[in-house]
Each structure stands twice: as C-alpha cells, then as structure tokens.
Amino acid sequence: MALAEFNLRQLLEAGVHFGHQKKRWNPLMEPYIYGARNGIHIIDLTQTVPLLDAALHAVTQTVAKGGIILFVGTKRQAQKPIAEAAEKSAQYFMNHRWLGGTLTNWKTVSNSISRLKKIDEQLEGNTEGLTKKERLNIEREQGKLQASLGGIRDMGGTPDLVFVIDTNKESLAIKEAQKLGIPVVAIIDTNSNPDGIDYPIPGNDDAARSISLYCDLIARAALDGMESQLGAAGVDVGEKVELKSEDTLNISDATKQDLTDNSSEGENGDSEKSSESLNLSETIQNVPEGIEREPKQQSGQEHEVDKADDQVDKLENS
C-alpha cells in the first residue's frame, strides 16, 4: 500500500515545531515539548513524525476499507485548506462552524440537508412565481445552509474517521465522535489536551503553512486508500508515477534514517543529542524574539461574525 510522503525540511519550513507561549501551555503536552526559546515552546518533531506516520496509515486503511473521512477545521486560516483537501480526496468537510448534534443527531442534520437540496432545486427551476422578497429570503436560507452543511450534503451518514485542526476550538466535534466511537486524528498544539485523541499529531495548529501541509498529507493518504480500494476491486488504476527529489523520503525511511532516537549513547555512557535529530537545538537557538505564529488580527467585521458564531455555539451547548 502506497503511503503519503513528506520530509523533515517541510515540517521545519512550515513551522510545525513552533508551539504557543509558555504561559499558555497545557501540562499534558509536556511529553511532546522539546524545549523553549524566547518564551515560545518548541514541539519535538522526533515525536511528530512517527505519530503523523501512524495517522496517515489510519486514514489510508480507513478509506481502503470503504470508509469515509470528515475534515473539520472552522478557524479562519483552516477553512480553505480543509475544504480543498476534502474535495481533492473525495471526502467531506465542515469549515464554517460545528453544529451541535452533527454526528450524534444525524437524523435532524439529514433533514436540514434535505431542505438545502430542495432549495437548490427550487432556485434552479422556475422562480417566476416568487416575489423579489421571497426569492431573497430563500437565497439567504440557502447561503446559511450551504455554509454549514455544504461540505457534508452527500456524506449520507456518520463518518468512519474524523480529522481535526485545533482540538480546543473543535472540542464539541471531538466529544461527539468519541461518544459514537469514531476514531479521531487531530493536531495537538502546546495548549491542547491530547487525552482521548486516537491519533494525535503534535504540531502548530495556527500557522497557515502548517495547516496546509497537514491537510495535503491527509488528503494524499485518503487518495492512496481509494487507489488500494479500487485495486482490490479489480479496477485498473494504472501505474502510479511518483517524482522524488533528493531530499524527499518515504516517512518510514525518514523515521529510520533521521528519527530513530532523540538522543544517542556516547562511548562513556552519557546521553547526547543526535546530530541527525532535526538540528532542534540549533532551531531553538534561532527562534526570533516575538515570533509571529498566530494569525493576524481579524478585521472588526470578521471578529463580530466569529463572536456571533461563538454565542450561537454556547446557546446550542447549554
């Protein structure tokens, strides 16, 4: 079975190793933290790689068995890559805001999806009998339903695995998946709670480049699973051609060559940092003062929209 590939340089260039400020950390993340520099926690990529490897295997195997993946990322910088990755891999997504009961009350959600499809058919057909105001109201309803449910309108039921960006923001989605026994793959930053996550991936969950990298890898893993599924069904998918640059390694090879240990034993028995462990010591020393790992400040309008969404979420969860 083919496996999605990445290299260590990609992780570093995408800023996967940058955690939050030390004061914002969750102590449960201590095992995944390498150190700190200028008040910023540095995530131990020697642990990220094998855990990411396991998560990609899980995604590939799930899809190969005919399962479906739900991509979840409603924060502003995750919305576009989440949607693009899901669409590219023929999977499903929620990137506007999580509706309470999406998984645990699928019947009600299905009714809303049916309503969306009915509106689509209505607006695509003859609307001459509608007044301008009636049409405007219907279009507004369509827009709201499309934003909330467009990514799952054809899912047909609960997913077999959920992939999440930001466990804090998507805590409700994770709780619903856990309640139904649906495995969760999630990015866990230094302010996250890793408990209960089936396939945790320690990494920066705010930087746009990091998020894009995660989404791309998960999408490619899903596509590999689809290829395996089609091959098992006797469908000729053709010869897969892969181009490898000199610094691109299969993640299994990367684990063997660069990440076998975060430390190596010296002749005198003392433990030393391996010269091949991502040069993390050098990375920590080079973290600039006041590093910007957070998204830029939202405009007033965007802030008000997010604030309103948060208020709705609180009402739904109360």
N, C-alpha and C positions, 0 to 999 in steps of 0.2 A: 504494500500500500504506500503510495507516494505521500510525502509529508511536506507541509509548507516550510519554506526555508527563510532564515534571516541570519544576520551576522552581528557580532558584538559591536562593531562600529556603528551599525544602525541604531542600536539601543542607546549608545552614548550620544550620538548626534541628535537623536530625538529627545534627549533629556529625560529618559526613563528613570535615571538614577536620582533625580532631584526630588527630595521629599518636601514637606512643609517646614515651617519654622518650628524649632524645638518646642516652643511653648504650646504648640497646637497638637502635639503628638498623642497617639493612643498607646499606652504602655504595652498593650497586647501585640503591638507591631515590633517590639524590641528585637525579637529574633531575626527580623528581616532588615535591620538597620546596620549599616557598615560603620558609620561614624557621623561626625558633624563638622561643618566648617562655616564660620561666619553666621552661626545661629540657624543654619539650614541642615536638616538631616539628609544623609546620603543613603540611598537604598542599596542593599547588597545585590548587585547583578549576578553574582555567582549563585544566588538562590533563585533569582528571577528566571534565568534561562531554563533550568530543569523543570520548574513549575509551569512555565509557559509551554514547554515541550509537552508536558502531561495534559495541559488544557487543550492544545491543538490536537493531540491524539484523541481526546474525548470527543471533540467536535467532529473530527473525521469519522470516527467509529459510529457516532450517533447518526450522522447523515447516511453513511454506508448501509445502515440497517433500515433506512427509510424514515428516520426521524426528522423532525424539523427544529430549527433554531430560531429563537426570538432574541433579536438585538435590542437592548434597552439603554438609552442614553438621552436624557431630556435636558441636560445642561446646554447652554448656548453653543459652546465650542464643539460639542459632541453631536449635535443634531444632524449636520450634513454628512460627516463621515459614517455615522451609524446607518443612515438611510441608504447611502451609496453602497456600503458594504453588503447590506442585506439584499438590496436589489441585484447587485452584481452576482451574488451567490444563490439567487432564487430562494431567499429566506424571508423572514418577516421582522418588522421593527416597530418600536414605539419611541418617538423622539420629540413629542410635544410636551405632554405631561402624563404621568401614570394615573389612570382612572382606577379608583379603588374597586376591587372585585373583578378586574380584568381576567384574572385566572380563576379565582375562587367562585366567581359568579358569572361564568361564561355564558349562561343562558340569557341573562339580561344584556350582556355585551353583544351577543348574537342578534338580539332584537334591534339594537342600535345600528349594527352593521347592515341589517336588512333594510332599515329605514334609509340609510345612506344610499344603498343601491337603488332603492325605489325613487329617491330624489334625483339621482343621476339619470335614470330612465325618463323621468318626468321632464327634466330640463333638456334632454337630448331630443325629446319628441316635440309635439305641437304644444306651444305655450301661449297661443293666441288668446285663449280664454282667460288668462290671468291678467290681473291689473298690474301696473308697474310696481305698486307697493307689495302685492302678493309675491311677485317674482323676486323682488329684492329680499323679502323675508326668507323665502325658500333658499335663495343663494347664500344668505348668511348662515342658515342652518347647515347647508351643505358644506360650507367652509369650515365650520366648527367641527362637524363630524369627520370631515376628511383629515383635518389636522390631528384629531385624537385617534381615529381608527383607520385611517387610510393605509397604514403600514401593516395592518392585520386583517384587512377586509376579506382576504381569501385564505386565511390560515385554517379555518374550518374546525378548530378545536384547540385545546391547550397544547403548548409546545412540548418537545421532549428534552430540551435543554435551553437555559436562559443565559445569555451573555450580557454582563452589566458593566457600564462605566460609572464609577463613583458609587460605592456602597452606601454612603451616607445619604445622598440625595435620592437614591433608588431603594431605600430600605423597605418600603411597602411592597415593591415588586419582589424583592428577595424573600420577605416573610410569606407572601402568597405562594411563591414557588416552593419554599420549604414545607409549607403546610400540605401541599399536594405531592411532595416527594419528587419534585422536578429538580435535577442537578443544576447547580449554578456555577458558571465561570465568571469571575469578577476581578477587576483591577482593584488592588488594595493599596492605598497610599499610606503615608505615615500617620495620618489622622483617622484611619479606618479601623473597623472592628473585623478581624479575619474569622472570628468564630462562626461556624455554620456554613462557611463557603466551601463547596465541594472541590473546586479547582481555583485556588487563589493565585493571582499573579501580582507580586509586589512591583509597584511602579507608579510613576507620576500620572495622576488621573485628571490633571488640569491642562497641561500643555497640548496645544492643537496637534503638534507633530507626533507626540506620543500616542494620542488618541487615534490619529490616522493610521499609525503603524499597527496598533493592536487590531483595529477594525479590518485592516487589509489582511493581516495574518489569519484572523478567524475566518474571514470570507474565503481565503485560499484553502484553508483546511476543510471548509464545507464543500468547496468545489472538488477537492480531492476525494471526499466521501461520495459525492454524486458520481464521479468517474468510476469509483470502485463499485458502486451500486449498479451502474449501467453495465459495467464489465461482467459482473456476476449474473446479470440478466441476459447475457449473450449479445449485448449491443456493441457493435464495433465503434469504439470512440476514437480510433486512430492512434497513431504513435504520438505520445506526448513529447514535445521538444522543449527542453529547458536550457536556458543560457545561463552559465555560471561565470561570474567574474572571479578573479583570483582570490578575492577576499570574502567570497560568499561560501558559507559552509552549510551543509545539512546540519540541522540543530543537534542531531545525535552526535555528529562528528565534533561539533563545537563543544558539546558537553565533555567529550573525551579529551579533546586537544587543549582547550583553554580553561575549562571549568571543573576539572577533576577534583580540585581542592581549593579552598580559600587560603590554605597555608600548606607549607611543605616542611618536612622534618630535616633539620641540619645534621651534620655529622656528630655534633656534640649533643644531639637530642633536643635542642631548642627549636621551638616552632617559629618559622619565619613566613612572611607573606610571600606567596609565589610570584615570580616575575611575570607569570602568564595569567594572573587573575585580574585582567581588565585594567591594570595600572590604576586601581582605585585610589591608592594613596596619592598618586600624582593628581588624579581627578579632584580629590578632596582639597588638595592644596590650591588648585586652580579655580575653585568656586569663587566668583567675584563677590564683592560686597554688595548687599542689597539686590541680589539676583532676582529677576522677574520671572517667576514660574507660574504666577496667577494670570488669568485672562485680564485684559484691560478693562477699566471701569466701564460699566454699561451706561448707555445714554439714559436720560431721565425717563423716556418713553419705555425703553426695554426694561428698566428697573421696575416701573409701575406694573407692566404686564406680568413679570415674574412674581412680583409681590401679590398681585391679584390671584395668580395661579396657586401660590402657596397658601393663601387664605382659603381657597376652594378645597385644597387638599386637606387642610386642618378640619374643615367642616365635614368632609366625607369620612375622615378617620375618627371623628369624635363620637 
